[in-house]
Amino acid sequence: MELVAIFSFLTFCLLFVVVGLLFMTVRAGVGLSAPLDETKPSSPRNRFRE
């Protein structure tokens, strides 16, 4: 019973780490792609906002 609990806990931690890495990679991808797309229209957007 203890082995099952430890195994389930390890699998949960592994899934959590994998999901976290996927989230970070997706967030990094969006963060890298967004500034490249917003570098040109960033000034007009700021002007419209102001």
N, CA, C and O atoms as a Tinker XYZ file with bonds, in Angstrom:
   200  protein
     1  N      0.843000   -1.201000    0.000000    73     2
     2  CA     0.000000    0.000000    0.000000    64     1     3
     3  C      0.877000    1.251000    0.000000    63     2     4     5
     4  O      0.569000    2.231000   -0.678000    81     3
     5  N      1.969000    1.213000    0.760000    73     3     6
     6  CA     2.855000    2.376000    0.805000    64     5     7
     7  C      3.522000    2.594000   -0.553000    63     6     8     9
     8  O      3.696000    3.729000   -0.995000    81     7
     9  N      3.896000    1.479000   -1.214000    73     7    10
    10  CA     4.530000    1.612000   -2.526000    64     9    11
    11  C      3.568000    2.257000   -3.516000    63    10    12    13
    12  O      3.980000    3.070000   -4.344000    81    11
    13  N      2.303000    1.901000   -3.434000    73    11    14
    14  CA     1.309000    2.477000   -4.350000    64    13    15
    15  C      1.169000    3.972000   -4.090000    63    14    16    17
    16  O      1.076000    4.767000   -5.025000    81    15
    17  N      1.155000    4.349000   -2.811000    73    15    18
    18  CA     1.018000    5.769000   -2.469000    64    17    19
    19  C      2.237000    6.545000   -2.959000    63    18    20    21
    20  O      2.099000    7.633000   -3.518000    81    19
    21  N      3.424000    5.990000   -2.752000    73    19    22
    22  CA     4.650000    6.661000   -3.195000    64    21    23
    23  C      4.666000    6.763000   -4.720000    63    22    24    25
    24  O      5.039000    7.795000   -5.277000    81    23
    25  N      4.255000    5.674000   -5.393000    73    23    26
    26  CA     4.251000    5.671000   -6.854000    64    25    27
    27  C      3.274000    6.711000   -7.386000    63    26    28    29
    28  O      3.585000    7.438000   -8.330000    81    27
    29  N      2.101000    6.778000   -6.783000    73    27    30
    30  CA     1.102000    7.761000   -7.230000    64    29    31
    31  C      1.605000    9.179000   -6.966000    63    30    32    33
    32  O      1.398000   10.078000   -7.781000    81    31
    33  N      2.266000    9.372000   -5.826000    73    31    34
    34  CA     2.802000   10.697000   -5.501000    64    33    35
    35  C      3.883000   11.097000   -6.501000    63    34    36    37
    36  O      3.925000   12.240000   -6.956000    81    35
    37  N      4.761000   10.142000   -6.842000    73    35    38
    38  CA     5.823000   10.431000   -7.809000    64    37    39
    39  C      5.233000   10.734000   -9.182000    63    38    40    41
    40  O      5.697000   11.640000   -9.874000    81    39
    41  N      4.209000    9.978000   -9.575000    73    39    42
    42  CA     3.589000   10.226000  -10.881000    64    41    43
    43  C      2.928000   11.604000  -10.883000    63    42    44    45
    44  O      2.993000   12.324000  -11.879000    81    43
    45  N      2.294000   11.970000   -9.769000    73    43    46
    46  CA     1.659000   13.282000   -9.671000    64    45    47
    47  C      2.706000   14.384000   -9.794000    63    46    48    49
    48  O      2.501000   15.366000  -10.509000    81    47
    49  N      3.833000   14.220000   -9.094000    73    47    50
    50  CA     4.905000   15.218000   -9.167000    64    49    51
    51  C      5.454000   15.291000  -10.594000    63    50    52    53
    52  O      5.724000   16.375000  -11.110000    81    51
    53  N      5.615000   14.120000  -11.224000    73    51    54
    54  CA     6.150000   14.093000  -12.584000    64    53    55
    55  C      5.203000   14.811000  -13.540000    63    54    56    57
    56  O      5.639000   15.603000  -14.375000    81    55
    57  N      3.912000   14.532000  -13.414000    73    55    58
    58  CA     2.928000   15.199000  -14.275000    64    57    59
    59  C      2.941000   16.702000  -14.020000    63    58    60    61
    60  O      2.853000   17.499000  -14.954000    81    59
    61  N      3.053000   17.085000  -12.744000    73    59    62
    62  CA     3.070000   18.513000  -12.403000    64    61    63
    63  C      4.278000   19.198000  -13.037000    63    62    64    65
    64  O      4.163000   20.297000  -13.578000    81    63
    65  N      5.443000   18.539000  -12.966000    73    63    66
    66  CA     6.661000   19.108000  -13.548000    64    65    67
    67  C      6.525000   19.204000  -15.066000    63    66    68    69
    68  O      6.911000   20.206000  -15.668000    81    67
    69  N      5.970000   18.149000  -15.685000    73    67    70
    70  CA     5.814000   18.156000  -17.148000    64    69    71
    71  C      4.868000   19.272000  -17.574000    63    70    72    73
    72  O      5.142000   19.994000  -18.533000    81    71
    73  N      3.751000   19.413000  -16.856000    73    71    74
    74  CA     2.791000   20.472000  -17.189000    64    73    75
    75  C      3.440000   21.839000  -16.983000    63    74    76    77
    76  O      3.230000   22.757000  -17.776000    81    75
    77  N      4.224000   21.972000  -15.924000    73    75    78
    78  CA     4.896000   23.245000  -15.665000    64    77    79
    79  C      5.888000   23.574000  -16.771000    63    78    80    81
    80  O      5.967000   24.718000  -17.220000    81    79
    81  N      6.651000   22.566000  -17.212000    73    79    82
    82  CA     7.610000   22.807000  -18.292000    64    81    83
    83  C      6.886000   23.168000  -19.576000    63    82    84    85
    84  O      7.314000   24.067000  -20.300000    81    83
    85  N      5.788000   22.472000  -19.867000    73    83    86
    86  CA     5.015000   22.778000  -21.074000    64    85    87
    87  C      4.477000   24.198000  -20.994000    63    86    88    89
    88  O      4.522000   24.938000  -21.977000    81    87
    89  N      3.966000   24.584000  -19.824000    73    87    90
    90  CA     3.425000   25.935000  -19.663000    64    89    91
    91  C      4.522000   26.974000  -19.852000    63    90    92    93
    92  O      4.309000   28.002000  -20.493000    81    91
    93  N      5.712000   26.696000  -19.283000    73    91    94
    94  CA     6.816000   27.646000  -19.411000    64    93    95
    95  C      7.268000   27.749000  -20.866000    63    94    96    97
    96  O      7.561000   28.843000  -21.349000    81    95
    97  N      7.327000   26.602000  -21.574000    73    95    98
    98  CA     7.759000   26.627000  -22.972000    64    97    99
    99  C      6.746000   27.383000  -23.818000    63    98   100   101
   100  O      7.123000   28.183000  -24.674000    81    99
   101  N      5.463000   27.132000  -23.582000    73    99   102
   102  CA     4.424000   27.837000  -24.344000    64   101   103
   103  C      4.473000   29.320000  -24.017000    63   102   104   105
   104  O      4.361000   30.163000  -24.907000    81   103
   105  N      4.641000   29.638000  -22.733000    73   103   106
   106  CA     4.701000   31.044000  -22.329000    64   105   107
   107  C      5.938000   31.714000  -22.932000    63   106   108   109
   108  O      5.872000   32.857000  -23.384000    81   107
   109  N      7.061000   30.999000  -22.935000    73   107   110
   110  CA     8.282000   31.551000  -23.517000    64   109   111
   111  C      8.103000   31.737000  -25.021000    63   110   112   113
   112  O      8.540000   32.742000  -25.583000    81   111
   113  N      7.456000   30.760000  -25.675000    73   111   114
   114  CA     7.215000   30.878000  -27.118000    64   113   115
   115  C      6.347000   32.080000  -27.415000    63   114   116   117
   116  O      6.626000   32.832000  -28.349000    81   115
   117  N      5.295000   32.273000  -26.631000    73   115   118
   118  CA     4.410000   33.420000  -26.840000    64   117   119
   119  C      5.166000   34.708000  -26.535000    63   118   120   121
   120  O      5.013000   35.703000  -27.242000    81   119
   121  N      5.982000   34.690000  -25.482000    73   119   122
   122  CA     6.732000   35.888000  -25.115000    64   121   123
   123  C      7.773000   36.241000  -26.170000    63   122   124   125
   124  O      8.062000   37.416000  -26.395000    81   123
   125  N      8.340000   35.212000  -26.821000    73   123   126
   126  CA     9.334000   35.489000  -27.852000    64   125   127
   127  C      8.669000   35.926000  -29.151000    63   126   128   129
   128  O      9.199000   36.781000  -29.860000    81   127
   129  N      7.516000   35.348000  -29.468000    73   127   130
   130  CA     6.851000   35.673000  -30.731000    64   129   131
   131  C      6.104000   36.999000  -30.635000    63   130   132   133
   132  O      6.068000   37.757000  -31.604000    81   131
   133  N      5.512000   37.288000  -29.483000    73   131   134
   134  CA     4.718000   38.516000  -29.348000    64   133   135
   135  C      5.579000   39.775000  -29.532000    63   134   136   137
   136  O      5.201000   40.643000  -30.319000    81   135
   137  N      6.721000   39.911000  -28.837000    73   135   138
   138  CA     7.538000   41.118000  -29.008000    64   137   139
   139  C      8.013000   41.280000  -30.452000    63   138   140   141
   140  O      8.103000   42.405000  -30.945000    81   139
   141  N      8.317000   40.175000  -31.135000    73   139   142
   142  CA     8.766000   40.284000  -32.519000    64   141   143
   143  C      7.648000   40.846000  -33.386000    63   142   144   145
   144  O      7.900000   41.616000  -34.313000    81   143
   145  N      6.405000   40.459000  -33.081000    73   143   146
   146  CA     5.264000   40.951000  -33.860000    64   145   147
   147  C      4.875000   42.360000  -33.418000    63   146   148   149
   148  O      4.329000   43.130000  -34.208000    81   147
   149  N      5.151000   42.697000  -32.169000    73   147   150
   150  CA     4.705000   43.990000  -31.651000    64   149   151
   151  C      5.790000   45.070000  -31.718000    63   150   152   153
   152  O      5.543000   46.217000  -31.346000    81   151
   153  N      6.982000   44.711000  -32.186000    73   151   154
   154  CA     8.058000   45.709000  -32.232000    64   153   155
   155  C      7.679000   46.844000  -33.182000    63   154   156   157
   156  O      7.896000   48.013000  -32.864000    81   155
   157  N      7.117000   46.512000  -34.339000    73   155   158
   158  CA     6.767000   47.556000  -35.316000    64   157   159
   159  C      5.518000   48.334000  -34.900000    63   158   160   161
   160  O      5.550000   49.565000  -34.887000    81   159
   161  N      4.400000   47.644000  -34.553000    73   159   162
   162  CA     3.183000   48.395000  -34.210000    64   161   163
   163  C      3.131000   48.840000  -32.753000    63   162   164   165
   164  O      2.096000   49.333000  -32.306000    81   163
   165  N      4.218000   48.682000  -32.003000    73   163   166
   166  CA     4.170000   49.041000  -30.581000    64   165   167
   167  C      4.007000   50.553000  -30.418000    63   166   168   169
   168  O      3.219000   50.998000  -29.583000    81   167
   169  N      4.745000   51.352000  -31.206000    73   167   170
   170  CA     4.634000   52.807000  -31.064000    64   169   171
   171  C      3.251000   53.316000  -31.471000    63   170   172   173
   172  O      2.694000   54.142000  -30.748000    81   171
   173  N      2.663000   52.870000  -32.591000    73   171   174
   174  CA     1.308000   53.339000  -32.924000    64   173   175
   175  C      0.294000   52.961000  -31.856000    63   174   176   177
   176  O     -0.608000   53.742000  -31.554000    81   175
   177  N      0.431000   51.767000  -31.280000    73   175   178
   178  CA    -0.512000   51.351000  -30.238000    64   177   179
   179  C     -0.374000   52.265000  -29.024000    63   178   180   181
   180  O     -1.372000   52.687000  -28.439000    81   179
   181  N      0.865000   52.566000  -28.651000    73   179   182
   182  CA     1.064000   53.449000  -27.500000    64   181   183
   183  C      0.504000   54.835000  -27.801000    63   182   184   185
   184  O     -0.057000   55.477000  -26.913000    81   183
   185  N      0.645000   55.299000  -29.021000    73   183   186
   186  CA     0.125000   56.620000  -29.382000    64   185   187
   187  C     -1.398000   56.624000  -29.296000    63   186   188   189
   188  O     -1.999000   57.578000  -28.801000    81   187
   189  N     -2.025000   55.530000  -29.791000    73   187   190
   190  CA    -3.485000   55.460000  -29.729000    64   189   191
   191  C     -3.949000   55.415000  -28.278000    63   190   192   193
   192  O     -4.951000   56.032000  -27.918000    81   191
   193  N     -3.208000   54.673000  -27.445000    73   191   194
   194  CA    -3.604000   54.561000  -26.037000    64   193   195
   195  C     -3.457000   55.908000  -25.339000    63   194   196   197
   196  O     -4.298000   56.273000  -24.517000    81   195
   197  N     -2.408000   56.643000  -25.656000    73   195   198
   198  CA    -2.212000   57.950000  -25.032000    64   197   199
   199  C     -3.203000   58.964000  -25.606000    63   198   200
   200  O     -3.196000   60.128000  -25.207000    81   199
